[in-house]
Amino acid sequence: MSSPEATEARAPRETGETVETGDTGETGETRDNHGTRETRDTPETTQEVAPSAATGRRKDLLLVLIALCTAVTAANIYLAAPLLPLIAHDFGSAPSAVAWIASVAQFGYAAGLLVFAPLGDRVNRRRLVAVLSLVTAAALVAAATAAGTGALAAAVLVASAATVVPQLLVPLVAARAPADRRARHVAAVIAGLFTGIVAARVLGGLAGQAFGWRAVFVGAAVLTTILGLLTAAALPSERHRPREGHLFAGLTAMPGLVRRSPDLWRACVRQAGMYGAWSALWTSLALLLTGEGSYGLSTATAGLFGLFGLAASVVAPLAGGLVDRFGAAKVVRNAYLLAAVSVPLFWLGGQVLVALFVAAIVIHAALVASHVANQTLALTTTSAPATANSAYVVAGFAGGATASALAGLAFTQFGWGGVVAVAGAWLILGWTTTAVRR
């Protein structure tokens, strides 16, 4: 039971008065002639929550802007792929003769990840994002005016190398997000990235058919310039960070950073396994769909399968919430189980088209859930998040490129079943290799 003194202490609060705190100037309280303390509102007390609400809104708007910028810049990497038939027709060659230009974009992006992405730990991001956006836009314009495949390939190489802006922004988003919502913020950027990839494959092809491939490159340059400069201007100012070693020390520090951090190593290997399995299946899928001995679909119809990539954009925010609630390890484990389920569905899809529909949705859900969890882990496990993120993305890219090459050989020798076997093997390697080191 409460004592009389306690009751008296509570009473003033219930009647709108306050208990003596020893400082009336900050609480807005006054004392009347009878010695009773009264409460009055002051500008300081009534507006106390306003700055915090405004700050929250600014952060949300910045996150949306970063996601949009990520979508546009990620699309630049895959811009050439759906336009290859139009490019070949313009240059008077066969589509197979210009197919290597799409590979040039991948190699350019890999080079950009190694050289530019680690700079996020060492230089001002505002300036770096602005400069890279302008370089990308200039290269895209050069691609639009290219007179031959050599000039086009060179321009695509430069544009892809400079379009690593998303990997500069993800560490910043993770660092500024509240700890209990960090994965959800990272997931928002990843959703933008996958949306950009889908847009490049689907909308890029449609726009190219309507306006020509050169107009698509010009449009991409305009969007990259606008969103890149807007994002750079909106980024928070950064204090001068002391630079240790030479400018590209982050590149040389990558191997040692991965060795010293078991969590980073595990994230790199597991995502290499997951991305490799996805790449093996997804890059070979067009061969199955357009093959005379299988479905015999047109290239345009087969390209609509890219819309299944939107499943990744939908799953990313959900995966972020699961990572924040249950942790990265549990989400990655379940993502691998989901990917394992997709493997027999893809095999069945060699004869049943509906099975391919289901498998495509399942593998994208598994890929993005694993990506959100592993990238969140990579960003928070070391004191050099930009360098760690670069190592993580390069590892995933290496796994994907290797698996894709093997899948192409497997399809030639063993058909679709060989591709499915490569994907299953990559998943097994990605999980069992990391189970050894604890």
C-alpha positions, -999 to +999 in steps of 0.1 A: +000+000+000+012+035-008+023+058+020+007+092+025+039+108+014+039+089-018+003+099-024+011+135-019+040+132-043+018+118-070-011+142-066+004+173-081+012+153-113-023+141-116-037+177-113-014+192-139+012+205-114+048+193-109+070+182-081+099+204-072+130+195-092+153+224-081+153+241-115+124+261-127+139+279-156+141+248-179+108+232-169+087+263-174+073+261-138+065+291-116+055+295-079+024+315-069+020+335-037+009+304-017+041+285-027+023+261-050+042+251-081+023+255-114+032+243-149+031+265-180+041+257-215+071+274-230+084+273-266+112+250-255+088+224-240+061+225-267+085+223-296+109+197-281+098+169-304+096+189-335+133+188-345+135+151-340+104+145-362+118+168-388+151+149-387+133+116-391+115+129-421+147+141-437+164+108-431+134+090-447+135+113-477+173+107-481+168+070-479+142+072-507+165+093-528+194+069-523+172+040-533+162+058-565+198+067-573+208+031-567+181+019-591+193+042-619+230+036-615+226-002-611+206-002-644+236+012-662+255-021-658+228-041-676+218-015-701+236-030-731+223-066-727+187-061-740+198-038-767+223-061-783+201-071-813+195-034-821+232-026-817+241-055-840+216-043-867+229-008-865+265-019-870+256-044-896+267-075-877+252-106-861+240-104-825+266-130-815+293-107-828+284-080-802+274-102-773+308-096-757+299-060-750+276-072-722+305-090-706+326-059-708+301-041-686+305-069-660+343-066-660+341-028-658+318-030-628+342-055-611+371-031-617+351-002-603+343-023-572+380-030-566+393+005-573+366+030-563+343+014-537+369+011-510+374+049-512+342+053-492+363+048-461+389+074-470+375+103-490+344+126-489+314+106-503+297+138-515+324+147-538+331+111-549+294+104-557+291+136-578+323+129-597+315+093-605+280+102-616+293+128-640+319+104-654+292+077-658+270+101-676+298+113-699+306+077-708+270+069-715+268+098-739+300+086-756+284+052-759+253+067-776+275+084-802+298+054-808+305+047-844+316+011-839+318-018-814+352-009-802+343+026-792+310+014-777+328-013-756+353+013-743+325+037-733+305+009-716+336-002-697+342+033-683+305+038-675+302+004-657+334+010-637+322+045-625+287+033-617+296+018-583+278+046-565+253+021-548+282+004-531+294+038-517+259+045-504+251+012-487+278+016-460+266+051-453+230+040-449+240+012-426+261+035-405+234+061-400+205+037-395+193+029-359+207-004-348+173-021-345+163-010-381+197-012-398+189-043-420+156-027-431+174+004-443+200-017-461+171-037-476+155-005-490+187+002-510+189-034-522+153-033-534+163-002-554+192-021-569+171-051-580+144-028-594+171-011-615+183-044-628+148-054-638+141-020-654+173-022-675+163-057-688+126-050-694+121-013-699+154-008-716+145-033-743+110-017-748+124+018-750+151+007-774+125-008-797+105+024-796+132+051-798+164+033-807+193+020-786+212+053-787+183+072-772+183+047-743+219+055-735+212+092-736+182+088-713+203+069-689+229+096-689+203+123-681+188+102-652+223+094-638+233+131-638+201+143-621+198+116-594+236+114-589+240+151-582+208+154-562+220+125-540+254+140-536+239+173-525+216+156-500+243+135-484+253+146-448+285+165-445+314+144-433+342+155-411+377+152-425+389+117-419+426+111-414+441+091-442+464+063-434+486+051-462+481+057-499+447+065-514+441+030-526+452+013-494+417-001-490+423-023-521+454-038-507+438-042-472+410-064-485+426-098-482+438-092-447+405-078-436+387-109-448+412-132-430+409-114-397+371-114-397+354-148-397+320-132-400+330-112-431+347-143-446+315-163-440+293-136-456+315-135-487+316-172-492+279-178-486+269-151-509+293-163-536+275-197-533+240-182-535+248-157-562+266-184-582+236-207-581+213-179-592+237-168-620+241-203-633+203-207-636+194-172-647+220-166-673+213-200-690+175-197-688+172-179-721+189-209-738+162-232-724+133-209-732+144-201-768+158-235-777+142-254-806+141-286-787+125-271-756+100-242-755+110-223-786+099-189-773+109-157-790+136-136-775+112-108-765+089-133-747+118-150-730+129-115-718+097-110-699+110-136-674+131-107-661+099-095-645+103-123-619+132-102-606+106-079-591+100-106-565+134-095-551+122-059-547+092-071-528+111-095-505+139-072-497+120-051-471+106-082-455+140-098-453+154-066-436+127-069-409+135-105-403+173-098-400+166-071-375+144-094-355+161-128-357+196-121-368+216-126-401+226-162-395+191-175-392+179-156-423+208-169-444+202-205-433+165-203-443+175-186-476+197-215-484+169-239-476+146-220-499+172-220-527+177-257-523+139-262-528+142-242-561+168-265-576+145-295-582+118-271-594+142-257-620+150-292-631+113-300-635+110-267-653+129-283-682+096-300-691+069-280-672+068-242-678+047-236-646+075-251-625+099-225-640+075-197-629+075-210-593+112-217-593+120-182-606+101-166-577+116-189-551+153-184-562+149-146-563+133-146-528+162-167-515+188-146-533+176-112-519+170-126-484+206-139-483+220-107-498+203-085-472+215-106-443+250-112-456+256-076-466+243-063-433+267-086-415+296-075-438+289-038-431+288-042-393+316-066-386+347-044-392+358-009-386+362-003-424+327-009-438+333+004-473+363-019-478+345-048-462+315-042-485+338-041-515+353-074-506+318-089-501+304-077-534+335-087-553+333-122-538+297-125-548+305-113-583+334-138-586+311-167-575+285-156-600+308-151-630+325-185-624+293-204-620+278-187-651+309-198-672+306-234-659+268-234-666+273-224-702+297-253-707+273-277-688+244-267-710+265-274-742+275-308-729+246-320-708+217-297-715+195-280-688+201-308-663+238-299-663+230-263-655+208-274-626+236-296-613+260-266-613+236-245-593+231-273-567+268-278-564+274-241-559+249-240-530+265-271-514+300-255-517+288-222-503+273-237-472+296-266-464+328-245-468+316-220-442+305-247-418+341-257-413+354-224-399+337-211-368 
